[in-house]
Amino acid sequence: MSDTTASLRHKLKSAGDLQSVVRTMKSLAASSIVQYEQSVRALGDYARTVELGLSVCFRDIGHADALIGAAKGTDAGVIGAVVFGSDQGLVGQFNDLVADHAVQTLEGLTEAPRDQSRNQLRVWAVGERVRARLADAGLPVVGLFNVPSSVAGITPLVGEILLETEAHQRQGELSALYLFYNRPTSAAVYTPVDQRLLPLDDAWRRSLAEAPWPTNNLPEVIGGEAGGGTGTLRALIREYLFVSLFRACAESLASENASRLAAMQRADKNIEDLLETLNGTFHRLRQSGIDAELFDVIAGFKALAEPRRSA
């Protein structure tokens, strides 16, 4: 069925409205990327302070080994994983990439055959869409968290994750905890990464313990002789977990918006091409209509002029 000028006008209006929505989403995604990247940079100074505190505590090998040995002491052999994804669509392969990376990595960590490895895993998903992909892959998703819509929503989310995972740890159900998320690399490019939160990496602990103190004033753990050093270490480890989860969430959100920005840029380009095609078709059809009307007028004029010549 051929298009008419009326139908083409309707298509042009619909495409123009859609382009306005796409460009608005592009602007929102671009501003969100800046917001989350700034939050990660602002977190850097606090993370550095926490690491300096941990370096002091790790020099007291007795307290550190006692605490982290307790974290390793579970015989459950169950691995926990927190996978950051999205609740909304229009993000390209964002959820597929992080879900595939989580599935492949966790399969390599479990010692049981694939059909029995479900009993060795506890997976928490951040985002409904990534939860669906993890469930389709056969991973046991035991919890779901909503994706925050702004930087202000990241801290409450991190608190919920810490409470949930700590409850399983206290029950002796977790021997390790991993994070899976997308990390931005450049512009609209991101890559899936993973991080082991618990137990703390031995090489990382040693590097912190051996790192030189940045000033000439040597630090001291308050109350260390009375056993307060362990409490300080526990508090600093909790802050380290908070910083790691906050950074992972912020980088995941920046990657999500980068993916959405790239998708909206492709959509904007496609709409531009569609508008160009529709405008060309509309102008050709309109010109054809004008030409047809002119031919009718000329033919009518000739038909009226013929009887006069005959007379």
Secondary structure, 3 states (H helix, E strand, C coil): CCCCHHHHHHHHHHHHHHHHHHHHHHHHHHHHHHHHHHHHHHHHHHHHHHHHHHHHHHCCHHHHHHHHHHHHCCCCCCEEEEEECCCCCCCCCHHHHHHHHHHHHHHHHCCCCCCCHHHHEEEEEECHHHHHHHHHCCCCEEEEECCCCCHHHHHHHHHHHHHHHHHHHHCCCCCEEEEEEEEEEECCEEEEEEEEEECCCHHHHHHHHHCCCCCCCCCCCCCHHHCHHHHHHHHHHHHHHHHHHHHHHHHHHHHHHHHHHHHHHHHHHHHHHHHHHHHHHHHHHHHHHHHHHHHHHHHHHHHHHHHHHHC
